[in-house]
Amino acid sequence: MGRRRKMSESGSGRPWRPRRGRPRSFLEWSTLRGWGKLPEDERDVPGYLLRLAREEAGLSQAELGRRLGISQQAVSRAERWSSNPTVRLMRRWLAACGRKLVLDAEGA
């Protein structure tokens, strides 16, 4: 059995909680996001943010694929929890959905 961590071992002063063993479903993620209840490390899941933009634009995966010049299957893969899209793809994707990508690097 693994050892239990104390509150102070989390490094943030908050109680330690184990990382999720599996990704959330999109429905669970979007619901928690709407409620403002997502853990900080789950707020910016690129694939789910892309799917959210596509759905809010009222586009099907096939229609977005046609606009981007990629297959519906490639759109589906990019919308997964574990996807790692490039900034270029994200810019093109969001432009096709009538949005603009904004990246920000905040100071410590």
Phi and psi restraints in degrees (range 20) as a CNS / XPLOR table:
assign (resid 1 and name C) (resid 2 and name N)
       (resid 2 and name CA) (resid 2 and name C) 1.0 -76.7 20.0 2
assign (resid 2 and name N) (resid 2 and name CA)
       (resid 2 and name C) (resid 3 and name N) 1.0 157.9 20.0 2
assign (resid 2 and name C) (resid 3 and name N)
       (resid 3 and name CA) (resid 3 and name C) 1.0 -81.3 20.0 2
assign (resid 3 and name N) (resid 3 and name CA)
       (resid 3 and name C) (resid 4 and name N) 1.0 153.5 20.0 2
assign (resid 3 and name C) (resid 4 and name N)
       (resid 4 and name CA) (resid 4 and name C) 1.0 -88.2 20.0 2
assign (resid 4 and name N) (resid 4 and name CA)
       (resid 4 and name C) (resid 5 and name N) 1.0 140.2 20.0 2
assign (resid 4 and name C) (resid 5 and name N)
       (resid 5 and name CA) (resid 5 and name C) 1.0 -91.8 20.0 2
assign (resid 5 and name N) (resid 5 and name CA)
       (resid 5 and name C) (resid 6 and name N) 1.0 145.6 20.0 2
assign (resid 5 and name C) (resid 6 and name N)
       (resid 6 and name CA) (resid 6 and name C) 1.0 -87.4 20.0 2
assign (resid 6 and name N) (resid 6 and name CA)
       (resid 6 and name C) (resid 7 and name N) 1.0 164.0 20.0 2
assign (resid 6 and name C) (resid 7 and name N)
       (resid 7 and name CA) (resid 7 and name C) 1.0 -52.1 20.0 2
assign (resid 7 and name N) (resid 7 and name CA)
       (resid 7 and name C) (resid 8 and name N) 1.0 -42.2 20.0 2
assign (resid 7 and name C) (resid 8 and name N)
       (resid 8 and name CA) (resid 8 and name C) 1.0 -69.7 20.0 2
assign (resid 8 and name N) (resid 8 and name CA)
       (resid 8 and name C) (resid 9 and name N) 1.0 -17.6 20.0 2
assign (resid 8 and name C) (resid 9 and name N)
       (resid 9 and name CA) (resid 9 and name C) 1.0 -78.3 20.0 2
assign (resid 9 and name N) (resid 9 and name CA)
       (resid 9 and name C) (resid 10 and name N) 1.0 -9.1 20.0 2
assign (resid 9 and name C) (resid 10 and name N)
       (resid 10 and name CA) (resid 10 and name C) 1.0 -74.7 20.0 2
assign (resid 10 and name N) (resid 10 and name CA)
       (resid 10 and name C) (resid 11 and name N) 1.0 -19.7 20.0 2
assign (resid 10 and name C) (resid 11 and name N)
       (resid 11 and name CA) (resid 11 and name C) 1.0 85.2 20.0 2
assign (resid 11 and name N) (resid 11 and name CA)
       (resid 11 and name C) (resid 12 and name N) 1.0 -11.0 20.0 2
assign (resid 11 and name C) (resid 12 and name N)
       (resid 12 and name CA) (resid 12 and name C) 1.0 -117.1 20.0 2
assign (resid 12 and name N) (resid 12 and name CA)
       (resid 12 and name C) (resid 13 and name N) 1.0 -2.6 20.0 2
assign (resid 12 and name C) (resid 13 and name N)
       (resid 13 and name CA) (resid 13 and name C) 1.0 85.3 20.0 2
assign (resid 13 and name N) (resid 13 and name CA)
       (resid 13 and name C) (resid 14 and name N) 1.0 -10.8 20.0 2
assign (resid 13 and name C) (resid 14 and name N)
       (resid 14 and name CA) (resid 14 and name C) 1.0 -90.2 20.0 2
assign (resid 14 and name N) (resid 14 and name CA)
       (resid 14 and name C) (resid 15 and name N) 1.0 155.0 20.0 2
assign (resid 14 and name C) (resid 15 and name N)
       (resid 15 and name CA) (resid 15 and name C) 1.0 -59.2 20.0 2
assign (resid 15 and name N) (resid 15 and name CA)
       (resid 15 and name C) (resid 16 and name N) 1.0 141.7 20.0 2
assign (resid 15 and name C) (resid 16 and name N)
       (resid 16 and name CA) (resid 16 and name C) 1.0 -72.5 20.0 2
assign (resid 16 and name N) (resid 16 and name CA)
       (resid 16 and name C) (resid 17 and name N) 1.0 138.7 20.0 2
assign (resid 16 and name C) (resid 17 and name N)
       (resid 17 and name CA) (resid 17 and name C) 1.0 -133.7 20.0 2
assign (resid 17 and name N) (resid 17 and name CA)
       (resid 17 and name C) (resid 18 and name N) 1.0 141.7 20.0 2
assign (resid 17 and name C) (resid 18 and name N)
       (resid 18 and name CA) (resid 18 and name C) 1.0 -66.9 20.0 2
assign (resid 18 and name N) (resid 18 and name CA)
       (resid 18 and name C) (resid 19 and name N) 1.0 150.8 20.0 2
assign (resid 18 and name C) (resid 19 and name N)
       (resid 19 and name CA) (resid 19 and name C) 1.0 -70.5 20.0 2
assign (resid 19 and name N) (resid 19 and name CA)
       (resid 19 and name C) (resid 20 and name N) 1.0 150.6 20.0 2
assign (resid 19 and name C) (resid 20 and name N)
       (resid 20 and name CA) (resid 20 and name C) 1.0 -62.0 20.0 2
assign (resid 20 and name N) (resid 20 and name CA)
       (resid 20 and name C) (resid 21 and name N) 1.0 138.9 20.0 2
assign (resid 20 and name C) (resid 21 and name N)
       (resid 21 and name CA) (resid 21 and name C) 1.0 -80.9 20.0 2
assign (resid 21 and name N) (resid 21 and name CA)
       (resid 21 and name C) (resid 22 and name N) 1.0 -20.5 20.0 2
assign (resid 21 and name C) (resid 22 and name N)
       (resid 22 and name CA) (resid 22 and name C) 1.0 -140.9 20.0 2
assign (resid 22 and name N) (resid 22 and name CA)
       (resid 22 and name C) (resid 23 and name N) 1.0 155.1 20.0 2
assign (resid 22 and name C) (resid 23 and name N)
       (resid 23 and name CA) (resid 23 and name C) 1.0 -71.0 20.0 2
assign (resid 23 and name N) (resid 23 and name CA)
       (resid 23 and name C) (resid 24 and name N) 1.0 155.5 20.0 2
assign (resid 23 and name C) (resid 24 and name N)
       (resid 24 and name CA) (resid 24 and name C) 1.0 -74.3 20.0 2
assign (resid 24 and name N) (resid 24 and name CA)
       (resid 24 and name C) (resid 25 and name N) 1.0 153.4 20.0 2
assign (resid 24 and name C) (resid 25 and name N)
       (resid 25 and name CA) (resid 25 and name C) 1.0 -71.4 20.0 2
assign (resid 25 and name N) (resid 25 and name CA)
       (resid 25 and name C) (resid 26 and name N) 1.0 159.3 20.0 2
assign (resid 25 and name C) (resid 26 and name N)
       (resid 26 and name CA) (resid 26 and name C) 1.0 -61.3 20.0 2
assign (resid 26 and name N) (resid 26 and name CA)
       (resid 26 and name C) (resid 27 and name N) 1.0 -40.1 20.0 2
assign (resid 26 and name C) (resid 27 and name N)
       (resid 27 and name CA) (resid 27 and name C) 1.0 -62.0 20.0 2
assign (resid 27 and name N) (resid 27 and name CA)
       (resid 27 and name C) (resid 28 and name N) 1.0 -46.1 20.0 2
assign (resid 27 and name C) (resid 28 and name N)
       (resid 28 and name CA) (resid 28 and name C) 1.0 -63.5 20.0 2
assign (resid 28 and name N) (resid 28 and name CA)
       (resid 28 and name C) (resid 29 and name N) 1.0 -45.1 20.0 2
assign (resid 28 and name C) (resid 29 and name N)
       (resid 29 and name CA) (resid 29 and name C) 1.0 -60.8 20.0 2
assign (resid 29 and name N) (resid 29 and name CA)
       (resid 29 and name C) (resid 30 and name N) 1.0 -48.1 20.0 2
assign (resid 29 and name C) (resid 30 and name N)
       (resid 30 and name CA) (resid 30 and name C) 1.0 -67.9 20.0 2
assign (resid 30 and name N) (resid 30 and name CA)
       (resid 30 and name C) (resid 31 and name N) 1.0 -33.9 20.0 2
assign (resid 30 and name C) (resid 31 and name N)
       (resid 31 and name CA) (resid 31 and name C) 1.0 -66.4 20.0 2
assign (resid 31 and name N) (resid 31 and name CA)
       (resid 31 and name C) (resid 32 and name N) 1.0 -49.4 20.0 2
assign (resid 31 and name C) (resid 32 and name N)
       (resid 32 and name CA) (resid 32 and name C) 1.0 -62.6 20.0 2
assign (resid 32 and name N) (resid 32 and name CA)
       (resid 32 and name C) (resid 33 and name N) 1.0 -36.2 20.0 2
assign (resid 32 and name C) (resid 33 and name N)
       (resid 33 and name CA) (resid 33 and name C) 1.0 -62.5 20.0 2
assign (resid 33 and name N) (resid 33 and name CA)
       (resid 33 and name C) (resid 34 and name N) 1.0 -44.7 20.0 2
assign (resid 33 and name C) (resid 34 and name N)
       (resid 34 and name CA) (resid 34 and name C) 1.0 -62.3 20.0 2
assign (resid 34 and name N) (resid 34 and name CA)
       (resid 34 and name C) (resid 35 and name N) 1.0 -31.7 20.0 2
assign (resid 34 and name C) (resid 35 and name N)
       (resid 35 and name CA) (resid 35 and name C) 1.0 -85.0 20.0 2
assign (resid 35 and name N) (resid 35 and name CA)
       (resid 35 and name C) (resid 36 and name N) 1.0 -7.7 20.0 2
assign (resid 35 and name C) (resid 36 and name N)
       (resid 36 and name CA) (resid 36 and name C) 1.0 71.2 20.0 2
assign (resid 36 and name N) (resid 36 and name CA)
       (resid 36 and name C) (resid 37 and name N) 1.0 29.3 20.0 2
assign (resid 36 and name C) (resid 37 and name N)
       (resid 37 and name CA) (resid 37 and name C) 1.0 -113.1 20.0 2
assign (resid 37 and name N) (resid 37 and name CA)
       (resid 37 and name C) (resid 38 and name N) 1.0 11.7 20.0 2
assign (resid 37 and name C) (resid 38 and name N)
       (resid 38 and name CA) (resid 38 and name C) 1.0 -75.5 20.0 2
assign (resid 38 and name N) (resid 38 and name CA)
       (resid 38 and name C) (resid 39 and name N) 1.0 138.6 20.0 2
assign (resid 38 and name C) (resid 39 and name N)
       (resid 39 and name CA) (resid 39 and name C) 1.0 -61.1 20.0 2
assign (resid 39 and name N) (resid 39 and name CA)
       (resid 39 and name C) (resid 40 and name N) 1.0 150.7 20.0 2
assign (resid 39 and name C) (resid 40 and name N)
       (resid 40 and name CA) (resid 40 and name C) 1.0 -54.1 20.0 2
assign (resid 40 and name N) (resid 40 and name CA)
       (resid 40 and name C) (resid 41 and name N) 1.0 -39.6 20.0 2
assign (resid 40 and name C) (resid 41 and name N)
       (resid 41 and name CA) (resid 41 and name C) 1.0 -76.4 20.0 2
assign (resid 41 and name N) (resid 41 and name CA)
       (resid 41 and name C) (resid 42 and name N) 1.0 0.2 20.0 2
assign (resid 41 and name C) (resid 42 and name N)
       (resid 42 and name CA) (resid 42 and name C) 1.0 -116.4 20.0 2
assign (resid 42 and name N) (resid 42 and name CA)
       (resid 42 and name C) (resid 43 and name N) 1.0 4.9 20.0 2
assign (resid 42 and name C) (resid 43 and name N)
       (resid 43 and name CA) (resid 43 and name C) 1.0 -74.7 20.0 2
assign (resid 43 and name N) (resid 43 and name CA)
       (resid 43 and name C) (resid 44 and name N) 1.0 -31.9 20.0 2
assign (resid 43 and name C) (resid 44 and name N)
       (resid 44 and name CA) (resid 44 and name C) 1.0 -115.4 20.0 2
assign (resid 44 and name N) (resid 44 and name CA)
       (resid 44 and name C) (resid 45 and name N) 1.0 58.8 20.0 2
assign (resid 44 and name C) (resid 45 and name N)
       (resid 45 and name CA) (resid 45 and name C) 1.0 -81.6 20.0 2
assign (resid 45 and name N) (resid 45 and name CA)
       (resid 45 and name C) (resid 46 and name N) 1.0 108.3 20.0 2
assign (resid 45 and name C) (resid 46 and name N)
       (resid 46 and name CA) (resid 46 and name C) 1.0 -53.5 20.0 2
assign (resid 46 and name N) (resid 46 and name CA)
       (resid 46 and name C) (resid 47 and name N) 1.0 -46.8 20.0 2
assign (resid 46 and name C) (resid 47 and name N)
       (resid 47 and name CA) (resid 47 and name C) 1.0 -61.5 20.0 2
assign (resid 47 and name N) (resid 47 and name CA)
       (resid 47 and name C) (resid 48 and name N) 1.0 -41.7 20.0 2
assign (resid 47 and name C) (resid 48 and name N)
       (resid 48 and name CA) (resid 48 and name C) 1.0 -71.4 20.0 2
assign (resid 48 and name N) (resid 48 and name CA)
       (resid 48 and name C) (resid 49 and name N) 1.0 -35.0 20.0 2
assign (resid 48 and name C) (resid 49 and name N)
       (resid 49 and name CA) (resid 49 and name C) 1.0 -64.9 20.0 2
assign (resid 49 and name N) (resid 49 and name CA)
       (resid 49 and name C) (resid 50 and name N) 1.0 -37.7 20.0 2
assign (resid 49 and name C) (resid 50 and name N)
       (resid 50 and name CA) (resid 50 and name C) 1.0 -66.3 20.0 2
assign (resid 50 and name N) (resid 50 and name CA)
       (resid 50 and name C) (resid 51 and name N) 1.0 -43.1 20.0 2
assign (resid 50 and name C) (resid 51 and name N)
       (resid 51 and name CA) (resid 51 and name C) 1.0 -62.4 20.0 2
assign (resid 51 and name N) (resid 51 and name CA)
       (resid 51 and name C) (resid 52 and name N) 1.0 -42.9 20.0 2
assign (resid 51 and name C) (resid 52 and name N)
       (resid 52 and name CA) (resid 52 and name C) 1.0 -58.8 20.0 2
assign (resid 52 and name N) (resid 52 and name CA)
       (resid 52 and name C) (resid 53 and name N) 1.0 -44.2 20.0 2
assign (resid 52 and name C) (resid 53 and name N)
       (resid 53 and name CA) (resid 53 and name C) 1.0 -63.2 20.0 2
assign (resid 53 and name N) (resid 53 and name CA)
       (resid 53 and name C) (resid 54 and name N) 1.0 -42.5 20.0 2
assign (resid 53 and name C) (resid 54 and name N)
       (resid 54 and name CA) (resid 54 and name C) 1.0 -63.7 20.0 2
assign (resid 54 and name N) (resid 54 and name CA)
       (resid 54 and name C) (resid 55 and name N) 1.0 -46.1 20.0 2
assign (resid 54 and name C) (resid 55 and name N)
       (resid 55 and name CA) (resid 55 and name C) 1.0 -65.4 20.0 2
assign (resid 55 and name N) (resid 55 and name CA)
       (resid 55 and name C) (resid 56 and name N) 1.0 -40.5 20.0 2
assign (resid 55 and name C) (resid 56 and name N)
       (resid 56 and name CA) (resid 56 and name C) 1.0 -67.4 20.0 2
assign (resid 56 and name N) (resid 56 and name CA)
       (resid 56 and name C) (resid 57 and name N) 1.0 -25.3 20.0 2
assign (resid 56 and name C) (resid 57 and name N)
       (resid 57 and name CA) (resid 57 and name C) 1.0 -82.0 20.0 2
assign (resid 57 and name N) (resid 57 and name CA)
       (resid 57 and name C) (resid 58 and name N) 1.0 -6.6 20.0 2
assign (resid 57 and name C) (resid 58 and name N)
       (resid 58 and name CA) (resid 58 and name C) 1.0 74.0 20.0 2
assign (resid 58 and name N) (resid 58 and name CA)
       (resid 58 and name C) (resid 59 and name N) 1.0 27.1 20.0 2
assign (resid 58 and name C) (resid 59 and name N)
       (resid 59 and name CA) (resid 59 and name C) 1.0 -102.9 20.0 2
assign (resid 59 and name N) (resid 59 and name CA)
       (resid 59 and name C) (resid 60 and name N) 1.0 142.6 20.0 2
assign (resid 59 and name C) (resid 60 and name N)
       (resid 60 and name CA) (resid 60 and name C) 1.0 -81.8 20.0 2
assign (resid 60 and name N) (resid 60 and name CA)
       (resid 60 and name C) (resid 61 and name N) 1.0 165.7 20.0 2
assign (resid 60 and name C) (resid 61 and name N)
       (resid 61 and name CA) (resid 61 and name C) 1.0 -61.2 20.0 2
assign (resid 61 and name N) (resid 61 and name CA)
       (resid 61 and name C) (resid 62 and name N) 1.0 -39.6 20.0 2
assign (resid 61 and name C) (resid 62 and name N)
       (resid 62 and name CA) (resid 62 and name C) 1.0 -64.8 20.0 2
assign (resid 62 and name N) (resid 62 and name CA)
       (resid 62 and name C) (resid 63 and name N) 1.0 -43.9 20.0 2
assign (resid 62 and name C) (resid 63 and name N)
       (resid 63 and name CA) (resid 63 and name C) 1.0 -65.0 20.0 2
assign (resid 63 and name N) (resid 63 and name CA)
       (resid 63 and name C) (resid 64 and name N) 1.0 -43.6 20.0 2
assign (resid 63 and name C) (resid 64 and name N)
       (resid 64 and name CA) (resid 64 and name C) 1.0 -63.4 20.0 2
assign (resid 64 and name N) (resid 64 and name CA)
       (resid 64 and name C) (resid 65 and name N) 1.0 -41.0 20.0 2
assign (resid 64 and name C) (resid 65 and name N)
       (resid 65 and name CA) (resid 65 and name C) 1.0 -57.9 20.0 2
assign (resid 65 and name N) (resid 65 and name CA)
       (resid 65 and name C) (resid 66 and name N) 1.0 -42.9 20.0 2
assign (resid 65 and name C) (resid 66 and name N)
       (resid 66 and name CA) (resid 66 and name C) 1.0 -62.5 20.0 2
assign (resid 66 and name N) (resid 66 and name CA)
       (resid 66 and name C) (resid 67 and name N) 1.0 -42.3 20.0 2
assign (resid 66 and name C) (resid 67 and name N)
       (resid 67 and name CA) (resid 67 and name C) 1.0 -64.1 20.0 2
assign (resid 67 and name N) (resid 67 and name CA)
       (resid 67 and name C) (resid 68 and name N) 1.0 -34.3 20.0 2
assign (resid 67 and name C) (resid 68 and name N)
       (resid 68 and name CA) (resid 68 and name C) 1.0 -91.8 20.0 2
assign (resid 68 and name N) (resid 68 and name CA)
       (resid 68 and name C) (resid 69 and name N) 1.0 -10.6 20.0 2
assign (resid 68 and name C) (resid 69 and name N)
       (resid 69 and name CA) (resid 69 and name C) 1.0 75.0 20.0 2
assign (resid 69 and name N) (resid 69 and name CA)
       (resid 69 and name C) (resid 70 and name N) 1.0 30.6 20.0 2
assign (resid 69 and name C) (resid 70 and name N)
       (resid 70 and name CA) (resid 70 and name C) 1.0 -128.7 20.0 2
assign (resid 70 and name N) (resid 70 and name CA)
       (resid 70 and name C) (resid 71 and name N) 1.0 169.0 20.0 2
assign (resid 70 and name C) (resid 71 and name N)
       (resid 71 and name CA) (resid 71 and name C) 1.0 -79.4 20.0 2
assign (resid 71 and name N) (resid 71 and name CA)
       (resid 71 and name C) (resid 72 and name N) 1.0 161.8 20.0 2
assign (resid 71 and name C) (resid 72 and name N)
       (resid 72 and name CA) (resid 72 and name C) 1.0 -60.9 20.0 2
assign (resid 72 and name N) (resid 72 and name CA)
       (resid 72 and name C) (resid 73 and name N) 1.0 -36.0 20.0 2
assign (resid 72 and name C) (resid 73 and name N)
       (resid 73 and name CA) (resid 73 and name C) 1.0 -64.3 20.0 2
assign (resid 73 and name N) (resid 73 and name CA)
       (resid 73 and name C) (resid 74 and name N) 1.0 -37.4 20.0 2
assign (resid 73 and name C) (resid 74 and name N)
       (resid 74 and name CA) (resid 74 and name C) 1.0 -66.6 20.0 2
assign (resid 74 and name N) (resid 74 and name CA)
       (resid 74 and name C) (resid 75 and name N) 1.0 -36.7 20.0 2
assign (resid 74 and name C) (resid 75 and name N)
       (resid 75 and name CA) (resid 75 and name C) 1.0 -63.6 20.0 2
assign (resid 75 and name N) (resid 75 and name CA)
       (resid 75 and name C) (resid 76 and name N) 1.0 -45.5 20.0 2
assign (resid 75 and name C) (resid 76 and name N)
       (resid 76 and name CA) (resid 76 and name C) 1.0 -59.5 20.0 2
assign (resid 76 and name N) (resid 76 and name CA)
       (resid 76 and name C) (resid 77 and name N) 1.0 -44.2 20.0 2
assign (resid 76 and name C) (resid 77 and name N)
       (resid 77 and name CA) (resid 77 and name C) 1.0 -63.4 20.0 2
assign (resid 77 and name N) (resid 77 and name CA)
       (resid 77 and name C) (resid 78 and name N) 1.0 -39.1 20.0 2
assign (resid 77 and name C) (resid 78 and name N)
       (resid 78 and name CA) (resid 78 and name C) 1.0 -68.5 20.0 2
assign (resid 78 and name N) (resid 78 and name CA)
       (resid 78 and name C) (resid 79 and name N) 1.0 -21.1 20.0 2
assign (resid 78 and name C) (resid 79 and name N)
       (resid 79 and name CA) (resid 79 and name C) 1.0 -90.4 20.0 2
assign (resid 79 and name N) (resid 79 and name CA)
       (resid 79 and name C) (resid 80 and name N) 1.0 6.9 20.0 2
assign (resid 79 and name C) (resid 80 and name N)
       (resid 80 and name CA) (resid 80 and name C) 1.0 -82.4 20.0 2
assign (resid 80 and name N) (resid 80 and name CA)
       (resid 80 and name C) (resid 81 and name N) 1.0 157.2 20.0 2
assign (resid 80 and name C) (resid 81 and name N)
       (resid 81 and name CA) (resid 81 and name C) 1.0 -53.8 20.0 2
assign (resid 81 and name N) (resid 81 and name CA)
       (resid 81 and name C) (resid 82 and name N) 1.0 -42.9 20.0 2
assign (resid 81 and name C) (resid 82 and name N)
       (resid 82 and name CA) (resid 82 and name C) 1.0 -89.6 20.0 2
assign (resid 82 and name N) (resid 82 and name CA)
       (resid 82 and name C) (resid 83 and name N) 1.0 5.1 20.0 2
assign (resid 82 and name C) (resid 83 and name N)
       (resid 83 and name CA) (resid 83 and name C) 1.0 -68.3 20.0 2
assign (resid 83 and name N) (resid 83 and name CA)
       (resid 83 and name C) (resid 84 and name N) 1.0 156.3 20.0 2
assign (resid 83 and name C) (resid 84 and name N)
       (resid 84 and name CA) (resid 84 and name C) 1.0 -134.6 20.0 2
assign (resid 84 and name N) (resid 84 and name CA)
       (resid 84 and name C) (resid 85 and name N) 1.0 68.8 20.0 2
assign (resid 84 and name C) (resid 85 and name N)
       (resid 85 and name CA) (resid 85 and name C) 1.0 -69.7 20.0 2
assign (resid 85 and name N) (resid 85 and name CA)
       (resid 85 and name C) (resid 86 and name N) 1.0 151.7 20.0 2
assign (resid 85 and name C) (resid 86 and name N)
       (resid 86 and name CA) (resid 86 and name C) 1.0 -76.0 20.0 2
assign (resid 86 and name N) (resid 86 and name CA)
       (resid 86 and name C) (resid 87 and name N) 1.0 161.0 20.0 2
assign (resid 86 and name C) (resid 87 and name N)
       (resid 87 and name CA) (resid 87 and name C) 1.0 -62.4 20.0 2
assign (resid 87 and name N) (resid 87 and name CA)
       (resid 87 and name C) (resid 88 and name N) 1.0 -38.1 20.0 2
assign (resid 87 and name C) (resid 88 and name N)
       (resid 88 and name CA) (resid 88 and name C) 1.0 -59.3 20.0 2
assign (resid 88 and name N) (resid 88 and name CA)
       (resid 88 and name C) (resid 89 and name N) 1.0 -47.0 20.0 2
assign (resid 88 and name C) (resid 89 and name N)
       (resid 89 and name CA) (resid 89 and name C) 1.0 -63.2 20.0 2
assign (resid 89 and name N) (resid 89 and name CA)
       (resid 89 and name C) (resid 90 and name N) 1.0 -42.2 20.0 2
assign (resid 89 and name C) (resid 90 and name N)
       (resid 90 and name CA) (resid 90 and name C) 1.0 -62.7 20.0 2
assign (resid 90 and name N) (resid 90 and name CA)
       (resid 90 and name C) (resid 91 and name N) 1.0 -40.6 20.0 2
assign (resid 90 and name C) (resid 91 and name N)
       (resid 91 and name CA) (resid 91 and name C) 1.0 -61.6 20.0 2
assign (resid 91 and name N) (resid 91 and name CA)
       (resid 91 and name C) (resid 92 and name N) 1.0 -47.5 20.0 2
assign (resid 91 and name C) (resid 92 and name N)
       (resid 92 and name CA) (resid 92 and name C) 1.0 -63.1 20.0 2
assign (resid 92 and name N) (resid 92 and name CA)
       (resid 92 and name C) (resid 93 and name N) 1.0 -44.1 20.0 2
assign (resid 92 and name C) (resid 93 and name N)
       (resid 93 and name CA) (resid 93 and name C) 1.0 -59.0 20.0 2
assign (resid 93 and name N) (resid 93 and name CA)
       (resid 93 and name C) (resid 94 and name N) 1.0 -51.8 20.0 2
assign (resid 93 and name C) (resid 94 and name N)
       (resid 94 and name CA) (resid 94 and name C) 1.0 -66.8 20.0 2
assign (resid 94 and name N) (resid 94 and name CA)
       (resid 94 and name C) (resid 95 and name N) 1.0 -35.9 20.0 2
assign (resid 94 and name C) (resid 95 and name N)
       (resid 95 and name CA) (resid 95 and name C) 1.0 -62.2 20.0 2
assign (resid 95 and name N) (resid 95 and name CA)
       (resid 95 and name C) (resid 96 and name N) 1.0 -39.9 20.0 2
assign (resid 95 and name C) (resid 96 and name N)
       (resid 96 and name CA) (resid 96 and name C) 1.0 -66.1 20.0 2
assign (resid 96 and name N) (resid 96 and name CA)
       (resid 96 and name C) (resid 97 and name N) 1.0 -22.4 20.0 2
assign (resid 96 and name C) (resid 97 and name N)
       (resid 97 and name CA) (resid 97 and name C) 1.0 -96.9 20.0 2
assign (resid 97 and name N) (resid 97 and name CA)
       (resid 97 and name C) (resid 98 and name N) 1.0 6.0 20.0 2
assign (resid 97 and name C) (resid 98 and name N)
       (resid 98 and name CA) (resid 98 and name C) 1.0 78.2 20.0 2
assign (resid 98 and name N) (resid 98 and name CA)
       (resid 98 and name C) (resid 99 and name N) 1.0 26.6 20.0 2
assign (resid 98 and name C) (resid 99 and name N)
       (resid 99 and name CA) (resid 99 and name C) 1.0 -125.5 20.0 2
assign (resid 99 and name N) (resid 99 and name CA)
       (resid 99 and name C) (resid 100 and name N) 1.0 174.9 20.0 2
assign (resid 99 and name C) (resid 100 and name N)
       (resid 100 and name CA) (resid 100 and name C) 1.0 -130.7 20.0 2
assign (resid 100 and name N) (resid 100 and name CA)
       (resid 100 and name C) (resid 101 and name N) 1.0 135.1 20.0 2
assign (resid 100 and name C) (resid 101 and name N)
       (resid 101 and name CA) (resid 101 and name C) 1.0 -78.3 20.0 2
assign (resid 101 and name N) (resid 101 and name CA)
       (resid 101 and name C) (resid 102 and name N) 1.0 130.4 20.0 2
assign (resid 101 and name C) (resid 102 and name N)
       (resid 102 and name CA) (resid 102 and name C) 1.0 -123.2 20.0 2
assign (resid 102 and name N) (resid 102 and name CA)
       (resid 102 and name C) (resid 103 and name N) 1.0 117.6 20.0 2
assign (resid 102 and name C) (resid 103 and name N)
       (resid 103 and name CA) (resid 103 and name C) 1.0 -106.9 20.0 2
assign (resid 103 and name N) (resid 103 and name CA)
       (resid 103 and name C) (resid 104 and name N) 1.0 143.9 20.0 2
assign (resid 103 and name C) (resid 104 and name N)
       (resid 104 and name CA) (resid 104 and name C) 1.0 -142.5 20.0 2
assign (resid 104 and name N) (resid 104 and name CA)
       (resid 104 and name C) (resid 105 and name N) 1.0 137.7 20.0 2
assign (resid 104 and name C) (resid 105 and name N)
       (resid 105 and name CA) (resid 105 and name C) 1.0 -117.9 20.0 2
assign (resid 105 and name N) (resid 105 and name CA)
       (resid 105 and name C) (resid 106 and name N) 1.0 108.7 20.0 2
assign (resid 105 and name C) (resid 106 and name N)
       (resid 106 and name CA) (resid 106 and name C) 1.0 -88.1 20.0 2
assign (resid 106 and name N) (resid 106 and name CA)
       (resid 106 and name C) (resid 107 and name N) 1.0 150.4 20.0 2
assign (resid 106 and name C) (resid 107 and name N)
       (resid 107 and name CA) (resid 107 and name C) 1.0 -76.0 20.0 2
assign (resid 107 and name N) (resid 107 and name CA)
       (resid 107 and name C) (resid 108 and name N) 1.0 161.2 20.0 2
